Amino acid sequence: MFEHAATGLRPQTQGGVAIIGAGSVGTTIAYSVMLQGLSSQITLIDVNRQKCEAEVKDLIHGLRFVPSVRVRAGQIEDCAGADVVVVTAGAKQKPGQSRLDLTQTNAEIFSRLIPAIADAAPDAIVLVVSNPVDVLTYVAGKLHGAGPQRVIGSGTVLDTSRFVTLIAERIGVNVRNVHAHIVGEHGESELPLWSSAHVANIPLAQFQPIGRGPLTYQERHEIVESVRSAAGEIIAAKGATNWAIGLATARILEAILRNENAILTVSRCLDDFHGISGVCLSVPCMVNRSGAVPLESVSLSDLELRELMKSADVVRSAAQSIVL
């Protein structure tokens, strides 16, 4: 096992974050965790051992500029004792592909990978980032056995960030003052919760931006379409998305590792959430050291509930198509 410990760092301990997959997403997550000082140990794992060790070397050359951390390249068994295992492994989305096009290929990878993770780190929270994230979170939950609370997906945390950013740009306020959610599939059937969106505790529908009127129906439509098409546009131009998903995943890790009870739209298997069961979707969840629990009190309009049920059908159909 290749690893590095700088002078003054604490000895190797149990815990920390293990990241499976040293591609652009996995390494960006590691970088984000380092910058924010979220963990004292990061283990990066990839089938391409040489590339993984090179990525680790590149990261450790910046140890002087970040909070104290041990970074190492390892194997699946080195997940042992990790607090969270992040899974980014799998085929990546190519230009022209939808996330659901990756279903069978990545499910087959998970059929081998998840049981190995469960053997090495049975008590860790598993955070799935690989796409299609909702389907693969469902597969991981079936293969791991830790229960739906501790096997979660990155879901629509990034989509929600894109959503509030676009709203903030349109109405001319700081993005941190906009509160709204994208829920459902991390994909084409995702939907916005306009009914509960608000700005500084003022319902968005009633908010009066300075110098202009409220968002029009056309503007709302354009915002949602921009959220849905964002990943495809970025992939077409640069081959992959990595920076924002790296930061979004680090935000989920922060909520878990710091036991924040943060409300985030992560994906997890639902059990009678507004009548939806047996499928993994993103809904507002309380996220902490125990994993993620959906907020049953989330208010949905009749239209939003119908659209969420349609999204559930899309994900359920994709999950049922898997042959293992």
Sine and cosine of phi, psi and omega as CSV:
sin_phi,cos_phi,sin_psi,cos_psi,sin_omega,cos_omega
0.00,0.00,0.81,-0.59,0.04,-1.00
-1.00,0.06,0.77,-0.63,0.05,-1.00
-0.46,-0.89,0.17,-0.99,-0.02,-1.00
-0.64,-0.77,0.67,-0.74,0.13,-0.99
-0.72,-0.70,0.88,-0.47,0.01,-1.00
-0.98,0.19,0.41,-0.91,0.02,-1.00
-0.83,0.56,0.75,-0.66,0.03,-1.00
0.99,-0.10,-0.17,0.99,0.04,-1.00
-0.97,0.24,0.50,-0.86,0.05,-1.00
-0.91,0.42,0.42,-0.91,0.06,-1.00
-0.88,0.48,0.33,-0.94,0.01,-1.00
-0.86,0.52,0.73,-0.68,-0.01,-1.00
-0.78,-0.62,0.20,-0.98,0.14,-0.99
-0.94,0.33,0.27,-0.96,0.03,-1.00
0.98,-0.17,-0.26,-0.97,0.03,-1.00
1.00,-0.02,-0.17,-0.99,-0.06,-1.00
-0.89,-0.46,0.77,-0.64,0.13,-0.99
-0.95,-0.32,0.71,-0.70,-0.04,-1.00
-0.86,-0.51,0.88,-0.47,0.01,-1.00
-1.00,-0.07,0.92,-0.39,-0.03,-1.00
0.91,-0.41,0.93,-0.37,-0.04,-1.00
-0.96,-0.27,0.57,0.82,0.11,-0.99
-0.99,0.15,-0.30,-0.96,-0.08,-1.00
-0.90,0.44,-0.60,0.80,-0.01,-1.00
-0.96,0.29,-0.75,0.66,-0.03,-1.00
-0.86,0.50,-0.68,0.74,-0.02,-1.00
-0.95,0.31,-0.53,0.85,0.06,-1.00
-0.93,0.36,-0.59,0.81,0.09,-1.00
-0.89,0.46,-0.72,0.69,0.02,-1.00
-0.85,0.52,-0.69,0.73,0.01,-1.00
-0.89,0.46,-0.69,0.72,0.00,-1.00
-0.91,0.42,-0.64,0.77,0.03,-1.00
-0.90,0.44,-0.67,0.74,0.04,-1.00
-0.87,0.49,-0.76,0.65,-0.07,-1.00
-0.86,0.51,-0.62,0.79,-0.08,-1.00
-1.00,-0.03,-0.05,1.00,0.03,-1.00
0.89,0.46,0.63,0.78,-0.09,-1.00
-0.99,0.17,-0.35,0.94,-0.07,-1.00
-0.53,-0.85,0.54,-0.84,0.04,-1.00
-0.99,0.11,-0.18,0.98,0.02,-1.00
-0.56,-0.83,0.73,-0.69,0.07,-1.00
-0.81,-0.59,0.81,-0.58,0.06,-1.00
-0.92,-0.40,0.85,-0.53,0.00,-1.00
-0.96,-0.26,0.75,-0.66,-0.12,-0.99
-0.75,-0.67,0.71,-0.70,0.03,-1.00
-0.40,-0.92,0.50,-0.87,0.04,-1.00
-0.92,0.40,-0.44,0.90,0.08,-1.00
-1.00,0.04,1.00,0.04,-0.12,-0.99
-0.86,0.51,-0.67,0.75,-0.06,-1.00
-0.90,0.44,-0.70,0.71,0.02,-1.00
-0.91,0.42,-0.65,0.76,-0.01,-1.00
-0.87,0.50,-0.71,0.70,0.00,-1.00
-0.92,0.40,-0.56,0.83,0.04,-1.00
-0.92,0.38,-0.64,0.77,0.04,-1.00
-0.89,0.45,-0.66,0.75,0.02,-1.00
-0.90,0.43,-0.69,0.72,0.04,-1.00
-0.85,0.52,-0.69,0.73,0.00,-1.00
-0.88,0.48,-0.66,0.75,0.01,-1.00
-0.92,0.39,-0.68,0.74,-0.09,-1.00
-0.95,0.32,-0.32,0.95,0.06,-1.00
-0.93,0.36,-0.20,0.98,0.06,-1.00
-0.97,-0.26,0.20,0.98,-0.06,-1.00
-0.86,0.51,-0.47,0.88,-0.02,-1.00
-0.90,0.44,-0.37,0.93,-0.15,-0.99
-0.97,-0.26,0.12,0.99,-0.04,-1.00
-0.74,-0.67,0.23,-0.97,0.09,-1.00
-0.85,0.52,0.45,-0.89,-0.07,-1.00
-0.81,0.59,0.76,-0.65,-0.04,-1.00
-0.37,-0.93,0.54,-0.84,0.14,-0.99
-0.98,-0.22,0.79,-0.61,0.01,-1.00
-0.87,-0.49,0.75,-0.66,-0.04,-1.00
-0.59,-0.81,0.43,-0.90,0.17,-0.99
-0.99,-0.13,0.69,-0.72,-0.06,-1.00
-0.58,-0.82,-0.27,-0.96,0.06,-1.00
-0.83,-0.55,0.08,-1.00,-0.10,-1.00
-0.81,0.58,-0.65,0.76,-0.02,-1.00
-0.89,0.45,-0.33,0.95,0.02,-1.00
-0.98,0.19,0.02,1.00,0.17,-0.99
-0.96,0.29,-0.24,0.97,-0.07,-1.00
-0.78,0.63,0.78,-0.63,0.03,-1.00
0.99,0.13,-0.08,1.00,-0.01,-1.00
-0.91,0.42,0.56,-0.83,0.10,-1.00
-0.97,0.26,-0.65,0.76,0.00,-1.00
-0.67,-0.75,0.69,-0.72,0.14,-0.99
-0.93,-0.36,0.88,-0.47,-0.01,-1.00
-0.99,-0.13,0.79,-0.62,-0.05,-1.00
-0.93,-0.36,0.92,-0.39,0.07,-1.00
-0.90,-0.44,-0.01,1.00,-0.09,-1.00
-0.91,0.41,0.50,-0.87,0.07,-1.00
0.71,-0.70,0.16,-0.99,0.05,-1.00
-0.92,0.40,0.63,-0.78,-0.01,-1.00
-0.99,-0.13,0.39,-0.92,-0.01,-1.00
-0.92,0.38,0.74,-0.67,0.02,-1.00
-0.97,-0.23,0.33,-0.95,0.04,-1.00
-0.80,0.59,0.75,-0.66,0.00,-1.00
1.00,-0.03,-0.23,0.97,0.03,-1.00
-1.00,0.00,0.49,-0.87,0.21,-0.98
-1.00,-0.08,0.26,-0.96,0.03,-1.00
-0.88,0.47,-0.58,0.82,-0.04,-1.00
-0.93,0.37,-0.32,0.95,0.05,-1.00
-0.90,0.43,-0.31,0.95,-0.05,-1.00
-1.00,-0.02,0.02,1.00,-0.19,-0.98
-0.82,0.58,-0.86,0.51,-0.12,-0.99
-0.90,0.43,-0.72,0.69,-0.04,-1.00
-0.85,0.52,-0.76,0.65,-0.07,-1.00
-0.97,0.23,-0.46,0.89,0.10,-1.00
-0.91,0.42,-0.60,0.80,0.04,-1.00
-0.91,0.41,-0.63,0.78,0.07,-1.00
-0.89,0.45,-0.68,0.73,0.00,-1.00
-0.91,0.42,-0.51,0.86,-0.02,-1.00
-0.89,0.46,-0.42,0.91,0.06,-1.00
-0.99,-0.10,-0.60,0.80,-0.14,-0.99
-0.97,0.23,-0.73,0.68,-0.12,-0.99
-0.90,0.44,-0.70,0.71,0.06,-1.00
-0.86,0.51,-0.56,0.83,0.04,-1.00
-0.92,0.39,-0.63,0.78,0.06,-1.00
-0.91,0.42,-0.67,0.74,0.01,-1.00
-0.88,0.47,-0.61,0.79,0.04,-1.00
-0.93,0.38,-0.66,0.75,-0.08,-1.00
-0.98,0.20,-0.62,0.79,-0.10,-0.99
-0.67,-0.74,0.93,0.36,-0.10,-1.00
-0.90,0.43,-0.38,0.93,-0.05,-1.00
-0.99,-0.14,-0.06,1.00,-0.04,-1.00
-0.97,0.23,0.49,-0.87,0.23,-0.97
-0.97,0.23,0.72,-0.70,0.04,-1.00
-0.98,-0.20,0.83,-0.55,0.00,-1.00
-0.91,-0.42,0.95,-0.32,-0.05,-1.00
-1.00,0.03,0.78,-0.62,0.06,-1.00
-0.89,-0.45,-0.39,0.92,0.00,-1.00
-0.85,0.53,0.51,-0.86,0.00,-1.00
-0.98,-0.21,0.47,-0.88,-0.06,1.00
-0.96,0.27,0.89,-0.45,-0.26,-0.97
-0.88,0.47,-0.60,0.80,-0.04,-1.00
-0.93,0.36,-0.70,0.72,0.02,-1.00
-0.91,0.42,-0.69,0.72,-0.05,-1.00
-0.95,0.31,-0.49,0.87,0.12,-0.99
-0.91,0.43,-0.64,0.77,0.06,-1.00
-0.89,0.45,-0.72,0.69,0.02,-1.00
-0.87,0.48,-0.72,0.69,-0.01,-1.00
-0.87,0.49,-0.64,0.77,0.01,-1.00
-0.89,0.45,-0.63,0.78,0.02,-1.00
-0.93,0.36,-0.57,0.82,-0.07,-1.00
-1.00,0.08,-0.42,0.91,-0.11,-0.99
-1.00,0.01,-0.76,0.66,0.03,-1.00
1.00,0.03,0.12,0.99,-0.03,-1.00
-0.98,0.19,-0.18,0.98,-0.04,-1.00
0.99,-0.17,0.45,-0.90,-0.11,-0.99
-0.90,0.44,-0.42,0.91,-0.03,-1.00
-0.94,0.35,-0.47,0.88,-0.12,-0.99
-0.95,-0.30,0.03,1.00,0.12,-0.99
-0.85,-0.52,0.97,-0.22,-0.13,-0.99
-0.78,-0.62,0.26,-0.97,0.03,-1.00
-0.88,-0.47,0.36,-0.93,0.02,-1.00
-0.91,0.42,-0.37,0.93,0.19,-0.98
0.82,0.57,-0.73,-0.68,-0.06,-1.00
-0.96,-0.28,0.44,0.90,0.07,-1.00
-0.87,0.49,-0.68,0.73,0.04,-1.00
-0.94,0.34,-0.69,0.73,0.01,-1.00
-0.86,0.52,-0.64,0.77,0.03,-1.00
-0.90,0.44,-0.63,0.78,0.05,-1.00
-0.90,0.44,-0.68,0.73,0.06,-1.00
-0.87,0.49,-0.68,0.74,-0.04,-1.00
-0.87,0.49,-0.80,0.60,-0.06,-1.00
-0.93,0.36,-0.51,0.86,0.05,-1.00
-0.90,0.43,-0.70,0.71,0.00,-1.00
-0.93,0.38,-0.62,0.79,0.07,-1.00
-0.88,0.47,-0.72,0.69,-0.03,-1.00
-0.87,0.50,-0.65,0.76,0.01,-1.00
-0.89,0.45,-0.65,0.76,-0.05,-1.00
-0.93,0.36,-0.63,0.78,-0.10,-1.00
-0.99,-0.15,-0.04,1.00,0.13,-0.99
0.96,0.29,0.64,0.77,0.09,-1.00
-0.81,-0.59,0.25,-0.97,0.04,-1.00
-0.91,0.41,0.66,-0.75,-0.08,-1.00
-0.86,0.51,-0.46,0.89,-0.04,-1.00
-0.96,0.29,-0.19,0.98,0.03,-1.00
-1.00,-0.06,-0.05,1.00,-0.01,-1.00
-0.98,-0.20,0.77,-0.64,-0.01,-1.00
-0.80,-0.60,0.91,-0.42,-0.03,-1.00
-0.32,-0.95,0.29,-0.96,-0.07,-1.00
-0.75,-0.66,0.58,-0.81,0.29,-0.96
-0.97,-0.24,0.75,-0.67,-0.04,-1.00
-0.77,-0.63,0.08,-1.00,0.02,-1.00
1.00,-0.02,-0.52,-0.85,0.01,-1.00
-0.92,0.39,0.61,-0.80,0.23,-0.97
-0.99,0.17,0.99,0.14,-0.11,-0.99
0.14,-0.99,-0.37,-0.93,-0.15,-0.99
-0.89,0.45,-0.47,0.88,-0.06,-1.00
-1.00,-0.05,0.12,0.99,0.03,-1.00
-0.90,0.45,0.37,-0.93,-0.06,-1.00
-0.61,-0.79,0.48,-0.88,0.04,-1.00
-1.00,0.02,0.55,-0.84,0.12,-0.99
-0.99,-0.15,0.98,0.20,0.00,-1.00
-0.91,0.42,-0.54,0.84,-0.12,-0.99
-0.89,0.46,-0.45,0.89,-0.03,-1.00
-0.94,-0.34,0.07,1.00,0.00,-1.00
-0.93,0.38,0.66,-0.75,0.03,-1.00
-0.53,-0.85,0.33,-0.94,0.02,-1.00
-0.82,-0.57,0.90,-0.43,0.00,-1.00
0.77,0.64,0.70,0.72,0.05,-1.00
0.95,0.31,0.18,0.98,0.10,-0.99
-0.97,-0.25,0.83,-0.56,0.03,-1.00
-0.78,0.63,0.70,-0.71,-0.06,-1.00
-0.83,0.56,-0.61,0.79,-0.01,-1.00
-0.89,0.45,-0.38,0.93,-0.02,-1.00
-0.97,-0.23,-0.14,0.99,-0.08,-1.00
-0.95,0.30,0.76,-0.66,-0.01,-1.00
-0.95,-0.30,0.99,-0.14,0.02,-1.00
-0.89,0.46,0.51,-0.86,0.02,-1.00
-0.93,0.36,0.81,-0.59,0.09,-1.00
1.00,0.09,0.08,1.00,0.02,-1.00
-0.34,-0.94,0.18,-0.98,0.02,-1.00
-1.00,0.03,-0.01,-1.00,0.04,-1.00
-0.88,0.47,0.27,-0.96,0.05,-1.00
-0.85,0.53,0.71,-0.71,0.05,-1.00
-1.00,0.09,0.22,-0.98,0.06,-1.00
-0.85,0.53,-0.67,0.74,-0.01,-1.00
-0.90,0.43,-0.65,0.76,0.02,-1.00
-0.91,0.43,-0.64,0.77,0.03,-1.00
-0.89,0.46,-0.69,0.72,0.02,-1.00
-0.87,0.50,-0.70,0.71,-0.01,-1.00
-0.90,0.44,-0.63,0.78,0.01,-1.00
-0.88,0.47,-0.74,0.67,-0.03,-1.00
-0.91,0.43,-0.67,0.75,0.03,-1.00
-0.90,0.44,-0.58,0.81,0.05,-1.00
-0.92,0.40,-0.61,0.79,0.05,-1.00
-0.90,0.45,-0.72,0.69,-0.05,-1.00
-0.92,0.39,-0.54,0.84,-0.07,-1.00
-1.00,-0.08,-0.10,1.00,-0.13,-0.99
-0.84,0.54,-0.76,0.65,-0.06,-1.00
-0.88,0.47,-0.70,0.72,-0.01,-1.00
-0.87,0.49,-0.64,0.77,0.02,-1.00
-0.91,0.41,-0.67,0.75,0.00,-1.00
-0.92,0.38,-0.69,0.73,0.00,-1.00
-0.89,0.46,-0.65,0.76,0.01,-1.00
-0.89,0.46,-0.56,0.83,-0.07,-1.00
-1.00,0.04,-0.60,0.80,-0.10,-1.00
-0.79,-0.61,-0.02,1.00,0.12,-0.99
1.00,-0.09,-0.33,0.94,-0.02,-1.00
-0.22,-0.98,0.37,-0.93,0.21,-0.98
-0.97,-0.25,0.70,-0.71,0.00,-1.00
-0.57,-0.82,-0.62,0.78,-0.15,-0.99
-0.93,0.37,-0.79,0.62,-0.06,-1.00
-0.93,0.36,-0.62,0.78,0.03,-1.00
-0.93,0.37,-0.53,0.85,0.08,-1.00
-0.89,0.45,-0.69,0.73,0.02,-1.00
-0.94,0.34,-0.62,0.78,0.02,-1.00
-0.90,0.44,-0.67,0.74,0.02,-1.00
-0.91,0.41,-0.64,0.77,0.06,-1.00
-0.88,0.48,-0.57,0.82,0.04,-1.00
-0.91,0.42,-0.65,0.76,0.05,-1.00
-0.90,0.43,-0.69,0.73,0.01,-1.00
-0.88,0.48,-0.64,0.77,0.03,-1.00
-0.87,0.50,-0.70,0.72,0.00,-1.00
-0.89,0.46,-0.61,0.79,0.01,-1.00
-0.95,0.31,-0.83,0.56,-0.14,-0.99
-0.92,0.39,-0.51,0.86,0.00,-1.00
-0.99,-0.16,0.14,0.99,0.11,-0.99
0.78,0.62,0.78,0.63,-0.21,-0.98
-0.98,0.17,-0.38,0.92,-0.21,-0.98
0.85,0.52,0.65,0.76,0.00,-1.00
-0.98,0.19,0.51,-0.86,0.05,-1.00
-0.99,-0.12,0.92,-0.39,-0.04,-1.00
-0.69,-0.73,0.52,-0.86,-0.02,-1.00
-1.00,0.03,0.91,0.40,0.08,-1.00
-0.99,0.13,0.29,-0.96,0.01,-1.00
-0.99,-0.11,0.71,-0.70,0.10,-0.99
-0.40,-0.91,0.29,-0.96,-0.03,-1.00
-0.93,0.36,0.79,-0.61,-0.08,-1.00
-1.00,-0.07,0.53,-0.85,0.05,-1.00
-0.73,-0.68,0.99,-0.11,0.00,-1.00
0.86,0.51,0.72,0.69,0.14,-0.99
-1.00,0.07,0.97,-0.25,-0.10,-0.99
0.78,0.63,0.60,0.80,0.05,-1.00
1.00,0.01,0.04,1.00,-0.03,-1.00
-0.98,-0.21,0.78,-0.62,-0.02,-1.00
-0.62,-0.78,0.36,-0.93,0.16,-0.99
0.94,0.34,0.41,0.91,0.03,-1.00
-0.54,-0.84,0.55,-0.84,0.03,-1.00
-1.00,-0.04,0.84,-0.55,0.04,-1.00
-0.62,-0.78,0.33,-0.94,0.10,-1.00
-1.00,0.04,0.81,-0.59,0.14,-0.99
-0.63,-0.78,0.33,-0.94,0.05,-1.00
-0.85,0.52,0.82,-0.57,-0.04,-1.00
-0.78,-0.63,0.49,-0.87,0.18,-0.98
-1.00,0.09,0.84,-0.54,-0.10,-1.00
-0.91,-0.42,0.79,-0.61,0.00,-1.00
-0.41,-0.91,-0.28,-0.96,-0.05,-1.00
-0.88,0.48,-0.35,0.94,-0.01,-1.00
-1.00,-0.01,-0.12,0.99,-0.01,-1.00
0.88,-0.48,-0.72,-0.69,-0.08,-1.00
-0.68,-0.73,0.72,-0.69,0.02,-1.00
-0.81,-0.59,0.84,-0.55,0.01,-1.00
-0.87,0.49,0.55,-0.83,0.06,-1.00
-1.00,0.03,0.96,-0.29,-0.06,-1.00
-0.92,0.40,-0.36,0.93,-0.06,-1.00
-0.99,0.11,0.04,1.00,0.01,-1.00
-0.86,0.51,0.78,-0.62,-0.03,-1.00
-1.00,0.01,0.74,-0.67,0.05,-1.00
-0.80,-0.59,0.65,-0.76,0.14,-0.99
-0.96,0.28,0.22,-0.98,0.02,-1.00
-0.86,0.50,-0.66,0.75,0.02,-1.00
-0.90,0.43,-0.69,0.73,0.00,-1.00
-0.89,0.46,-0.65,0.76,0.02,-1.00
-0.91,0.42,-0.66,0.75,0.04,-1.00
-0.89,0.47,-0.67,0.74,-0.01,-1.00
-0.93,0.37,-0.58,0.81,0.05,-1.00
-0.91,0.41,-0.63,0.77,0.05,-1.00
-0.91,0.42,-0.61,0.80,0.07,-1.00
-0.90,0.44,-0.66,0.75,0.03,-1.00
-0.89,0.46,-0.65,0.76,0.05,-1.00
-0.87,0.49,-0.64,0.77,0.01,-1.00
-0.90,0.44,-0.62,0.78,0.02,-1.00
-0.88,0.47,-0.75,0.66,-0.03,-1.00
-0.93,0.38,-0.67,0.74,0.01,-1.00
-0.87,0.49,-0.67,0.74,0.02,-1.00
-0.89,0.46,-0.66,0.75,0.03,-1.00
-0.90,0.43,-0.65,0.76,0.01,-1.00
-0.91,0.42,-0.62,0.78,-0.01,-1.00
-0.94,0.33,-0.32,0.95,-0.02,-1.00
-0.98,0.18,-0.20,0.98,-0.08,-1.00
-0.94,0.33,0.70,-0.72,0.08,-1.00
-0.88,-0.48,0.90,-0.43,-0.01,-1.00
-0.84,-0.54,0.00,0.00,0.00,0.00
